Amino acid sequence: MTSAPLVHNLWTTAAPAQDKIPSPHIEYGQLSPVLIVLGAAIVGILIEALLPRRSRYAAQLFVSVVALASAFAAVIALAAGDYGTTKAGIAAMGAIAVDGPALFLQGTILLVSIVAVLTFAERRLDPVPGAAGERPAGHGGDVDAFAAQAAAVPGGDAEKAAVKAGFTTTEVYPLLLFAVAGLLVFPAANDLLTLFVALEVFSLPLYILCALARRHRLLSQEAAVKYFLLGAFSSAFLLFGIALLYGYSGTIRYAGIADVVDGEVARMDPALAQTMGNDALLLIGGALLLVGLLFKIGAVPFHMWTPDVYQGAPTPVTGFMAAATKVAAFGALLRLLYVVLPGLRWDWRPVMWGVAIATMLGGAIVAVTQTDVKRLLAYSSIAHAGFILAGVIATNENGVSSVLFYLAAYSFVTLGAFAVVTLVRDAGGEATHLSKWAGLGRRSPLVAAVFAVFLLAFAGIPLTSGFAGKFAVFKAAAEGGAGALVVVGVLSSAVAAFFYIRVIVLMFFSEPKADGPSVAVPSALTSSAIAIGVAVTLVLGVAPQYFLELAGDAGVFVR
């Protein structure tokens, strides 16, 4: 009966009154973009629980678009106010950085997400008849790219009943919003635990979204399992690296780790006296962190998940992943290398040189052999990751600004390209085999011309955003002493141009097959997404100066 007083006495003895844990001070205004998106995601869950099925689609679409637009407005307000590029700050007790790169990347992610929501909401491309050929009641026979009932066994009775009833998986909208919230935090994370939490917050919804394709469900689920298993391994590498860096520095804060690397530590933690300053822990921990981030980027040799996942996932999800995830991952990589490990520049630069060269050449060369449009775009994204790494390696202010510009330009080209892929269809759904795109320019000249614009931007042809982006990163790399890397990049671009132009020749200079695919007529949603992609591609190509200056103004990290 005396155990409770004894425990109380031991507790009061071990923890003096003066060592109270301070209450957290949270700057809600600086965190408003993330909080708006998270709040909308929770509202989306309530919509699924409380609204009738017939009303969920419109409500989810409205909440998602309004929330993302509001979050973007909050980013603009922060950038124009006291916490923009001129007076950067640290929020949430040091966990989140609110500086130029973070706000620029958050704005890019939110704009990309708005366009992605439009492709998610498309419901005119894949009409499915109900019983006896009639349209499902209340749905007009039009369904989206996602499974009628995600929990149903593919081909089972439950799935057939869900398709017959015209069900749709509107849960994709809150899942998308949760992923966006994690993506917003990832490039702004200012300590290692926040980085890991953000990684898991956006990864888990993406694993689920990859498994929700309406057509080819087994292929979609296989892609999700591959992404989940390999993503779990990469998360483990990242977490092990975090543990080693904490053992090395005694802190998880970016600035604290950088101080220990620079030899400017003011106080040594007695519990870590045997490990603090141990270079082995620093090098191994930094390498493991890089592995985790390079996996998300899709850089060689951590790229093997990319083509399979891009091919199997629903195409709107593929477009969102290819654009938004790459933006967030490169933002986190820039902050790690430029804020945490600038003192190790001569150690990590040779490694990143090798990764960049392997990524550029590997993505470009393997893409030549591809016969599926989505796999071709996947290897194209790998090659582009190598081009962007050239800007990262530059280790100067122009390197940061060129990477920011390239990410913004590449994101909209990628989203537009995958949106066009959803339009070319046959009886089995999307016709992604290249042979089926033969003569597309004669069947639908407008769709083929739009896709050609995106391919030319990928190839880096002048007057497109791809040319401006590549010129910026290669110029920064050359100024940073990486001239040989620029030569490899130009050669890789030449190889990549071959398979882009091959697709254009196939579309415009080949005879269409009698049993070839048709081009679906999209609603205003997908049409708007494609139009935005074309507009951004041409504007950033014809008049990039303002946006390059904007990226330059946003290119300073807070520490």
Secondary structure, DSSP 8 states (H G I E B T S, - for coil): --HHHHHHHHHHHHS-GGG--------TTTTHHHHHHHHHHHHHHHHHHHS-HHHHHHHHHHHHHHHHHHHHHHHHHHHHTTTSSSS-EEETTTTEEESHHHHHHHHHHHHHHHHHHHHHT--SSS----GGG---TTTTT---SB-SSTTS-TTSHHHHHHHHHT---TTHHHHHHHHHHHHHHGGGB-BHHHHHHHHHHHHHHHHHHHT-BSSSHHHHHHHHHHHHHHHHHHHHHHHHHHHHHHHHHS--BHHHHHHHHTT--S---GGGTTTTT-HHHHHHHHHHHHHHHHHHHT-TTS-THHHHHHHHS-HHHHHHIIIIIHHHHHHHHHHIIIIISGGGHHHHHHHHHHHHHHHHHHHHHHHTT--BHHHHHHHHHHHHHHHHHHHHHT-SHHHHHHHHHHHHHHHHHHHHHHHHHTTEEETTEE--BGGGGTTHHHH-HHHHHHHHHHHHHHHT-TTSHHHHHHHHHHHHHHHTT-HHHHHHHHHHHHHHHHHHHHHHHHHHSS---TT--EE----HHHHHHHHHHHHHHHHHHHS-HHHHHHHHHT-----
